[in-house]
Amino acid sequence: MELNKIEQLLDAYFEGETTLAEEQKLRDYFTGDDVATHLEPYIAMFSAFAKAKQEVFTGEINLPQTQKKRSLYWIPIAASIAIIIGLFLTFNTGGGQHDYGTYKDPDVAALKTKQALYMMSSFMDEGAEQLEALDEFKKTTDKYLK
Amino acid sequence: MNQSDFLIVVTPFQDKVYRLAKRLLVSEEEAKDATQEILLKLWSKREQMQKYRSTEAFAITMTKNYCYDKLKAKSSNNMKIVHNNYEDPNYNTGREAENNDAVNWVFKLMKDLPDQQQLILQLRDVEEYTNSEIAEQLQLNETAVRVALSRARKSIREALIKKHSYGIK
């Protein structure tokens, strides 16, 4: 490329007014073999950019495993399914044929109820007998406190 | 999106992220950590990734923010960046080898620029992004990018010419 074209480009370059394509031309020129003597100071600059471009990332990229996250996602679902099945099995056995010990015949039922009530009242009477002792106490107090 | 899809998206620009981090943080180790960290962040945001117009621009923005944070933490800890080793053992071919010292010196000059100018110079002259891409990545306007770029280039030129006129090479 002609020298004065390069000089023009260089001036524009320092004003920040070159295009990427023009900058590529400058880089090609300055990393090439015949650079005009008075432009030699710029060789280092453009070689530096060219060199910087060649560096690559050599480290390893360690991404966290996605598998773990997915399995965690399923745990609550699996647990709730297990609970639902458990509840279903617990409450669904026998299918509504529960035996509460009720009597089918109303007469028998009435009789049994009466028996139960009698038994209760007899217990209450037994308790009341104990209270007769209190009458004795009252008699004595009446005798002295008229 | 699974891991291999993610790696396909990320591979084209992971070197750029690394180089940018290295430009700002200097140390290779720190740059590697930064790259790993940024890819992890991207991975954790992979579901939202499709929303961004360009994953690459998003990654560059994240890199910038990450490095700024690191640099801030460093200066508040009063730590000095002592790692100044720019040697690349794999790079030793032909004519550039002769210029290695001069090239390393340019890297040092770049390091002395303000952070934003370093970033812009790296993104434009090394990674060859357009000014509008850089503006998007750094959340600046294009004029600001152009001005900073011109300033960065001129400060390097000044130093180069000064050095050359002393006849030191």
Interface residues (C-beta under 8 A of the other chain):
Chain A: Y13 F14 E15 G16 E17 L20 E23 Q24 T31 D33 E40 P41 Y42 I43 A44 M45 S47 A48 F49 A50 K51 A52 K53 Q54 E55 V56 F57 T58 G59 E60 I61 N62 L63 P64 T66
Chain B: N2 Q3 F6 L7 V10 Q14 D15 V17 Y18 R19 K22 R23 K32 T35 Q36 L39 L40 W43 D88 Y91 R95 E96 N99 A102 V103 W105 V106 F107 M110 Q122 R124 D125 V126 E127 E128 T130 R146 V147 L149 S150 R153 K154 I156 R157 L160 I161 K163 H164
